[in-house]
Amino acid sequence: MALASLAILLTLAGYAALCALSPFGPCRKCRGTGIRTVRRRTVKVCRRCRGARYRLRIGRRLLNTGRTIHRAGTRPATSERRFTAWP
């Protein structure tokens, strides 16, 4: 049981390191080419990566979402300051 838990934790740590070091991976839909062939050999730009050939990894997307939520929750409330003649 401990060995299985350790293996899972090592796998997650490895994927987290991969997402931190290389946040973009090749697009799975177009296999990293940026174009797709559809019916009768028609060539189109890949809709998933928009022809950029790379996509944001799922782990990096989760990290970015977590950062956004944390930043929104800890940000001090901004009040509108208006210019006054006297400080």
N, C-alpha and C positions, 0 to 999 in steps of 0.2 A: 504494500500500500504506500509506504513512504517512498519507494523507488519510483512508482508511477507518478506520485505527486511531484517529486523532484524533476522527473522528465517533463511534465507539463509546465512547471515553472521555468525550466531552462528553455523550453521551446518558446514560451511567451516572452521571456527576456531577450532571446535572440531576435524575435520578430520586432520587438520594441526597438532594439538597437538598429535593425535594418530600416525601420521607418524613420528613425532619427537621422541616420547617415544618408540614406537614399530614399527620400519621400516619394519619388516618382518611379513607377514601374511601366513596362511596356503594356500597351493596350491589348486586352485579351480578345476583343472582337475582331480587330484587324491584324492581330499578331505583330504589332509594332511597325506596320508599314504606313499607316495613315490613310490608306485607301482600301475600299472593299469592292469586290466584284459581285454584282448581283445578276439577276436574270440576263441571259444571253450576252454575257461578257461585258455588261455595262459597268464602267468604272465610276465609283462615287467616293466622295470624301466620307470618312468614317464619322458617323454621328456621335459616337460615344466620346472619342478623343478630339473631334473636330479637326482631324488631320494633323494634330500635333505629335502623334505616335506614342505619347505617354499619358498616363492617368495617375491621379493621386491615389496612393495606397489606402486601403480601408483603415488600417491602424493610424495612419497620419491624419486621416479625416476625423477619426474619433478623438485624437489628441487635439486637433484644432478646435473641434466643437467643445471639448472640455475646457480648453483655455478661454474660449469666448464666453461660456457660461460663468466661469469663475471670475473673469474680468467684469462681466456685467453685474455680478452679485456683490463684488467688493468695491466697486467704483463709488466714490462719494457722490451724493446727490448734488448736481450742479444747479445753482440758482442763477437766474439772469441778473447780471450786474449792469446797472445803468450808470452812465457817467454823471457824477455830481460835482458841483463846483467846490464843495468842501469835503475833504476826506473823512 
